Amino acid sequence: MDKNENEKQDFGKLVLQEVTGESPKAKIQKRSVWQVIQIPFLAILTGLIIGAILIVATSQTVWTAFAESIWKGFSTAGKELGTAYWALAEGSLGNIVTQIKAVSSGDDAAIRAAFNPFLESLVQSTPYIFAGLACALGFRAGLFNIGVEGQLFMGGIFATYVGYSITGLPPYIHAPLAFLAGALGGAVWGMIPGLLKATTGGHEVINCIMMNYIAYRLTAFLLTGPMTRPSVAGMPLSPIIEKSAEIPQFFPSPIRFHLGFFIALGFAFLVWWILFKTTWGLNLRVVGANTRAAKYAGLNITKTTIIGMAMSGALAGMAGANEVLAVNHSMATSLSSGYGFDSIALALLGNSHPVGVILAAMLFGVLKNGATRMMVVSKIPIDIVTIIQALILIFVAAPPIIRAIYRLKAPKKEVATAVTLSGWGRNK
């Protein structure tokens, strides 16, 4: 091997170290736990504070109280906020007093009822975990996978078809088979934009948006045609899946907590292991951080891009399969309430790290589950919670705003971010 080849390999190693932040110099720049979490934490806090202002500003009761006296207005505002946020917490986590009494009584039914709000929040969090992992993996690969919603629908279609069309299989074969079929559906739908990106340079954002529309229309066609349920007179509903294809629930109805939550945690661990403990995961992150450096280091950009998008789509497909197999037990055009688009916020809030995605997903699950009770108890529009989520995302995506509000010093040297949106103007 000649001198030039040796120099090229050494330079390639240096490139990998610098791009991934794993050089000896980069290790010195590691931040404390507080430095890592302070922006997301303060973003959440700020979102809740502004949400409180909106609650007060939109309450007719508060304005009526202010008309009588300023002190009564502030007192009423405090009560309104206390009622609203307490209802939000109670609806999503449960009443601690009720839970303690239920545990003390030893009554199984009372215990399940007391803890059901928290368990339901975990149910709501499960599709968020899958979808958030899908978007986070795409970010790590330098790809903006805005097609998670469509991939989720295709995962649901594939899982549904395998769930009702195949009969006679035992549950330990049928349920995993249907779930993997959902992953396959999402992978195929995600691989198409990845293939176009890698081979033709087609922008993945545009292609993913188009694939979303195709997925919506294809779903509507299938559910009113070949996959329609015979007894619903043309309504866009699929046949109910076989019992053997269902992901099992742990408790009798109405508690819906199911095995899918732990499956989601398992895949989060698998994604973490792939990204940070395998050579291929390192290559994926290098390609996402800097394609020029990755190409010079001898990495296969085309192959990595296609596989990265396929894996991202597979995780999105699992979100759809989970909703069909564990919760709804059939496919409908209302399968998703925006999980695919919320996944972008989850990935940003979680810094595209599997652990961060889990925590962000649980936050969104808590907010979503508690919003209904907050609306019923305090008569506050459920849209307030959506506004809070949007505000949190804005503050996470724009750290200078948080630093300006709380007078935080900017780090002397920014550590390479986990989110690298290379689809936007990446140099080839």
TIVEXRO-5817 format. One record per residue (C-alpha): x, y, z. Coordinates in steps of 0.05 Angstrom, whole numbers, plus 32768, in hexadecimal, padded with zeros to 4 digits. Example, Ala and Ser with C-alpha at 12.3 -4.5 7.8 and 13.67 -1.06 7.14 Angstrom:
BEGIN
80F67FA6809C;81117FEB808F;
END
This chain:
BEGIN
800080008000;801F80427FEB;802980808015;7FEF80A67FF5;7FBE806E8005;7FD5806D804E;7FCC80B88053;7F8680B18035;7F72807D8068;7F8E80A680A2;7F6880E38088;7F2980B98083;7F3080A580CD;7F3880ED80E1;7EFB810080B8;7ED180CB80DB;7EE980E3811F;7EDA812B8112;7E96811F80F2;7E7D80F18129;7E9B81198162;7EC280DE817C;7F0880FB8177;7F30810481B7;7F26814E81B2;7EDA814681AC;7ED8811C81EC;7EF081588214;7EB5818081FA;7E7F81528216;7E488178823A;7E29816B827E;7DE4814C8284;7DC581908293;7DE581AF8256;7DC78179822C;7D81817C8248;7D7A81C68259;7D6081DD8216;7D2981A68210;7D1781AF825A;7D1181FB8255;7CED81F48213;7CB881C88235;7CB381F78270;7CAC82348243;7C7782118219;7C4F82028258;7C56824A8270;7C3D8267822E;7C068232822E;7BF1824C8273;7BEE82938257;7BC2827A821E;7B948255824F;7B8B82948278;7B8382C1823B;7B4D8296821D;7B25828B825D;7AE582B48261;7AE182A582AB;7B2482C682B7;7B1083058290;7ACF830982B7;7AF5830582F8;7B26833B82E2;7AEA836882D3;7AD78364831C;7B1C836D833A;7B6483618328;7B7083358365;7B3483098355;7B4D8305830D;7B9182EB8322;7B7282BB8353;7B4282A0831F;7B7B829A82ED;7BA382728320;7B698243832C;7B5D823B82E1;7BA6822882D6;7BA781FA8311;7B6881D782FA;7B8181D182B2;7BC681B782C0;7BAF818A82F8;7B7B816C82C9;7BB281638294;7BDE813F82C7;7BA5811682E4;7B8C8102829F;7BD080EB8288;7BF180D082C8;7BB780C382F7;7BA580DC833C;7BDC80C9836D;7BAB80C883A8;7B7C80998383;7BB6806D836F;7BCF806783B6;7B8A805583CF;7B8080228398;7BC3800083A8;7BB2800083F2;7B6F7FE083E5;7B8D7FA783BD;7B537FA8838D;7B6E7F958348;7B367FB98323;7B407FF9834B;7B8B7FF78340;7B837FEF82F5;7B51802882F2;7B7E8056831C;7BBB804982F1;7B97804882AE;7BA58092829E;7BF0808582A2;7BEA8044827B;7BC180678246;7BF8809C823F;7C2980648231;7BF9804981FC;7BF7808F81DC;7C43809381E0;7C50805181BB;7C4380688173;7C6980A88183;7CA6807E8197;7CA680588155;7C998096812B;7CCC80BF8151;7D01808A8148;7CF2808980FD;7CFD80D380F6;7D3980D38124;7D5B809C80FC;7D4F80C380BD;7D6E810180DD;7DAB80D980F2;7DB380C380A9;7DAD810C8093;7D6881018075;7D2881268084;7CF580EE8084;7CB581178082;7C9180D98066;7C8880B680A9;7C3D80C180A6;7C36809D8063;7C6580668079;7C3B805D80B7;7BFD8054808D;7C1F80218061;7C377FFB809E;7BF07FF980B7;7BD67FE08073;7C0A7FA88070;7BFF7F9380B8;7BB47F9480B0;7BB57F688072;7BE17F348092;7BB77F3A80D2;7B757F2880B3;7B867F018074;7BB17ECB8094;7B8D7E9B80C2;7B9F7E5E80EA;7BE27E778104;7BF37E77814E;7BF97EBD816F;7C447EB7817A;7C4D7EB2812E;7C127EDA8113;7C1C7F1A813D;7C677F20812E;7C5B7F1180E5;7C267F4880E0;7C537F798105;7C8E7F6A80D8;7C607F72809B;7C517FB880B5;7C9B7FC680BA;7CA47FAD8073;7C6E7FDA8059;7C8E80178079;7CD380028062;7CBC7FFD8019;7C9A8041801D;7CD78060803D;7D09803F800E;7CEA805F7FD0;7CFD80A77FE3;7D40808D7FFB;7D4D806B7FB8;7D3980A97F92;7D6580D47FBE;7DA180A77FB6;7D9C80997F6C;7D7E80D87F4E;7D89810D7F83;7D3E81167F8B;7D2E813D7FC9;7D15810E8000;7CE68142801E;7CC0814C7FDD;7CBF81017FCE;7CA880F08014;7C6F81228010;7C5881047FCE;7C5D80BE7FEC;7C3280D58026;7BFA80E97FF6;7C0080A87FD0;7BFC80828012;7BBD80A78027;7B99809C7FE5;7BAF80547FE0;7B9680478027;7B5280668016;7B4D803C7FD7;7B5F7FFB7FF9;7B3080078034;7AF580168007;7B077FDF7FD5;7B317FA07FDB;7B3C7FA68027;7AF87FC0803C;7AD07FA08074;7A927F818055;7A637F95808C;7A707FE1808C;7A4F7FF4804A;7A8A80158028;7AA780378066;7AF4803B8063;7B0080038095;7B267FC3808E;7B117F7F80AA;7B227F7380F2;7B647F4F80FB;7B677F088117;7B6F7F018162;7BB07EDC8155;7BCD7F1B8134;7BBE7F4A816E;7BF67F658199;7BE07F5081DE;7BC57F808212;7BD77F77825A;7B947F87827A;7B4A7F7F826A;7B257FB78246;7B217FF3824D;7B6B7FF3825E;7B927FF1821C;7BDA7FEC8234;7BFC7FB98208;7C3D7F9681F7;7C4B7FC781BF;7C677FFA81F0;7C9F7FCB8204;7CAA7FB781BB;7CB4800181AD;7CE7800681E5;7D0A7FC981C9;7D107FE98185;7D28802981A4;7D61800281C4;7D6E7FDF8182;7D738022815D;7DA2803D8193;7DCE7FFF818D;7DD080038141;7DE0804D8140;7E1480508177;7E308009817E;7E387FF08137;7E65800380FD;7E2A800B80CF;7E09803B80FF;7E4980648101;7E4A806580B5;7E02807C80B4;7E1180B680E3;7E4E80C980BB;7E2680CA807A;7DF180F4809D;7E24812580B9;7E4E8131807B;7E46810C8039;7E878128801C;7EB0810F8057;7E8B80CC8055;7E9780C4800B;7EE180D48013;7EE580A1804B;7ECB806C801A;7E8480648033;7E4C804F8005;7E1E808B8006;7DE9806D7FD9;7DE1802D8000;7DE180508043;7DAC8082802D;7D7D804C8012;7D84801F804F;7D7E805A807F;7D3C80708060;7D228028805E;7D32801E80A8;7D11806080B8;7CD3804B8091;7CD2800880B3;7CCE802980F8;7C96805680DE;7C72801880C3;7C787FF98109;7C5180348124;7C18802580F5;7C1C7FDA8103;7C1A7FE8814E;7BDB80118149;7BB87FDC8120;7BCF7F9E8146;7BCE7FB9818D;7B997FEF8190;7B677FF38156;7B687FAB813B;7B557FC580F7;7B6B7FF980C4;7B48803C80B9;7B5A807C8095;7B5C809D80DA;7B95806F80F1;7BC480A88101;7BB780E98125;7BF581088109;7C2A80DB8127;7C5580E080E9;7C59812B80EB;7C60812E8137;7C9B80FF812F;7CC481398114;7CB8815F8155;7CC98121817D;7D0B8116815A;7D1E815F8163;7D09816081AC;7D2F811F81B9;7D6D81378193;7D6580FC8164;7D7C80CD819C;7D52808F81AB;7D4F809F81F6;7D3B80E781E7;7D0680CF81B7;7CE880A181EC;7CE480DA821E;7CC7810A81EA;7C9480D681D4;7C7E80CC821C;7C7781178224;7C4B811B81E6;7C2380DE81FD;7C1780FE8241;7C0181408221;7BD3811D81EF;7BB380EF8223;7BAA81268257;7B8E81598226;7B4A81378223;7B40813A826E;7B5A81828271;7B258195823D;7AED81728262;7AFF818B82A8;7B1581D2829A;7AF081DE8258;7B3181F28237;7B3781E381EC;7B6181A581DD;7B8681CE81A9;7BAC81F081E2;7BD481B081EB;7BE581AF81A1;7BFC81F781A7;7C2881E481E3;7C4781AC81BA;7C5581DC8181;7C74820F81AF;7CA281DA81CD;7CB881C68188;7CC6820F8175;7CF1821A81B2;7D1781D981AA;7D2581E98161;7D3D822F8171;7D6B822B81AF;7D80827581A9;7D39828881BD;7D3E826081FD;7D84827A820B;7D6B82C18202;7D2E82B7822F;7D5582978268;7D9782BC825B;7DBF827D8250;7E0582808234;7E0F825F81F1;7E41822681F3;7E87823C81DD;7E88820781A7;7E4981E38191;7E4E81988191;7E3881798150;7DED81748151;7DC981328149;7D9881508117;7DB9815A80D4;7D85816D809F;7DB2815E8065;7D78815C8035;7D7881A88036;7DAF81BD8008;7DE081868018;7E1E81887FED;7E28814B7FC3;
END
